[in-house]
Amino acid sequence: MKTIELQVEGMSCGACVKRVSAALGSLAGVGEVRVDLASGKVGVAAQVDSRELLAALQQAGYPARVLGPANPAEARQTGGCGGASCCCR
């Protein structure tokens, strides 16, 4: 499984954490979901494309973005993450 780090907008309480966890955890191929309410960051151990995760969060009412590529192949598909230490180089 790969770990995908997401920045999720709009989480403000424990109920939000539960909704985000449920939205992601219900997807086939998702193993573990770690939500940090204070930073808005979510780590997902999954065997799914990050676009599926983003769509599930959007449907639940929480816009999100991927923090860096989940893997180099995905980074190349999305245009890379950039920077001198980029894994895409």
Backbone hydrogen bonds in HBPLUS format (Angstrom, degrees):
<---DONOR---> <-ACCEPTOR-->    atom                        ^
c    i                          cat <-CA-CA->   ^        H-A-AA   ^      H-
h    n   atom  resd res      DA  || num        DHA   H-A  angle D-A-AA Bond
n    s   type  num  typ     dist DA aas  dist angle  dist       angle   num
A0002-LYS N   A0046-ALA O   3.15 MM  44  5.65 154.7  2.22 151.4 147.0     1
A0046-ALA N   A0002-LYS O   2.88 MM  44  5.65 162.2  1.91 167.7 167.5     2
A0004-ILE N   A0044-VAL O   2.80 MM  40  5.15 162.6  1.83 146.1 150.8     3
A0044-VAL N   A0004-ILE O   2.86 MM  40  5.15 155.4  1.93 143.2 151.5     4
A0067-LEU N   A0005-GLU O   2.82 MM  62  5.40 177.4  1.82 145.5 146.4     5
A0006-LEU N   A0042-VAL O   2.77 MM  36  5.05 160.9  1.81 152.7 159.1     6
A0042-VAL N   A0006-LEU O   2.87 MM  36  5.05 157.2  1.92 143.5 148.4     7
A0007-GLN N   A0065-ARG O   2.85 MM  58  5.40 162.5  1.88 159.4 165.4     8
A0065-ARG N   A0007-GLN O   3.03 MM  58  5.40 144.9  2.15 138.2 149.1     9
A0008-VAL N   A0040-GLY O   2.77 MM  32  5.28 173.8  1.77 164.6 162.6    10
A0009-GLU N   A0063-PRO O   2.84 MM  54  5.52 177.5  1.84 176.5 175.8    11
A0016-CYS N   A0013-CYS O   3.10 MM   3  5.31 124.2  2.43  99.7 113.2    12
A0017-VAL N   A0013-CYS O   3.19 MM   4  6.63 154.4  2.26 147.0 154.0    13
A0018-LYS N   A0014-GLY O   3.02 MM   4  6.34 155.8  2.08 147.3 153.2    14
A0019-ARG N   A0015-ALA O   2.96 MM   4  6.24 156.1  2.02 146.6 152.8    15
A0020-VAL N   A0016-CYS O   2.89 MM   4  6.11 165.2  1.91 157.2 160.7    16
A0021-SER N   A0017-VAL O   2.90 MM   4  6.02 165.1  1.92 150.0 154.8    17
A0022-ALA N   A0018-LYS O   2.88 MM   4  5.98 156.0  1.94 145.5 152.3    18
A0023-ALA N   A0019-ARG O   2.87 MM   4  6.01 159.1  1.92 147.2 153.1    19
A0024-LEU N   A0020-VAL O   3.07 MM   4  6.25 162.2  2.10 152.3 156.1    20
A0025-GLY N   A0021-SER O   2.74 MM   4  5.66 157.6  1.79 145.4 153.4    21
A0026-SER N   A0022-ALA O   3.06 MM   4  5.87 135.3  2.27 139.9 146.6    22
A0027-LEU N   A0024-LEU O   3.17 MM   3  5.72 164.2  2.20 115.3 120.2    23
A0030-VAL N   A0027-LEU O   3.29 MM   3  5.82 154.9  2.36 135.7 133.8    24
A0047-GLN N   A0029-GLY O   2.74 MM  18  4.92 150.0  1.83 135.8 146.2    25
A0031-GLY N   A0045-ALA O   2.68 MM  14  5.32 162.4  1.71 160.1 165.3    26
A0045-ALA N   A0032-GLU O   2.86 MM  13  5.06 162.8  1.89 148.0 153.9    27
A0034-ARG N   A0043-GLY O   2.79 MM   9  5.01 165.4  1.81 154.7 158.9    28
A0043-GLY N   A0034-ARG O   2.81 MM   9  5.01 157.6  1.86 147.5 153.3    29
A0036-ASP N   A0041-LYS O   2.87 MM   5  5.37 163.7  1.89 171.8 175.5    30
A0040-GLY N   A0036-ASP O   2.82 MM   4  5.68 139.7  1.98 151.9 165.1    31
A0052-GLU N   A0049-ASP O   2.99 MM   3  5.60 139.5  2.16 115.6 125.0    32
A0054-LEU N   A0050-SER O   2.97 MM   4  6.28 162.6  2.00 155.4 159.6    33
A0055-ALA N   A0051-ARG O   2.95 MM   4  6.08 154.0  2.02 142.2 149.2    34
A0056-ALA N   A0052-GLU O   3.01 MM   4  6.20 156.9  2.06 144.8 150.7    35
A0057-LEU N   A0053-LEU O   3.01 MM   4  6.28 157.8  2.06 150.4 156.4    36
A0058-GLN N   A0054-LEU O   2.90 MM   4  6.07 157.6  1.95 146.5 153.2    37
A0059-GLN N   A0055-ALA O   2.93 MM   4  6.11 159.4  1.97 148.3 153.6    38
A0060-ALA N   A0056-ALA O   3.08 MM   4  6.28 140.1  2.25 136.4 147.0    39
A0060-ALA N   A0057-LEU O   3.08 MM   3  4.98 122.0  2.43  91.7 106.8    40
A0062-TYR N   A0057-LEU O   2.82 MM   5  5.11 167.7  1.83 147.6 143.9    41
A0061-GLY N   A0058-GLN O   2.98 MM   3  5.03 152.7  2.06 101.0 109.7    42
A0075-ALA N   A0071-ASN O   3.03 MM   4  6.30 151.4  2.11 151.4 160.5    43
A0076-ARG N   A0072-PRO O   3.01 MM   4  6.28 154.6  2.07 150.3 155.7    44
A0077-GLN N   A0073-ALA O   3.17 MM   4  6.45 149.3  2.27 141.7 149.9    45
A0078-THR N   A0074-GLU O   3.09 MM   4  6.34 142.6  2.23 144.6 154.0    46
A0080-GLY N   A0075-ALA O   2.44 MM   5  4.29 142.8  1.57 150.9 143.0    47
A0079-GLY N   A0076-ARG O   3.40 MM   3  5.15 162.1  2.43  95.9 100.9    48
A0086-CYS N   A0083-GLY O   3.25 MM   3  5.19 160.6  2.29 109.0 109.3    49
A0089-ARG N   A0086-CYS O   3.44 MM   3  5.97 168.4  2.45 111.8 114.9    50
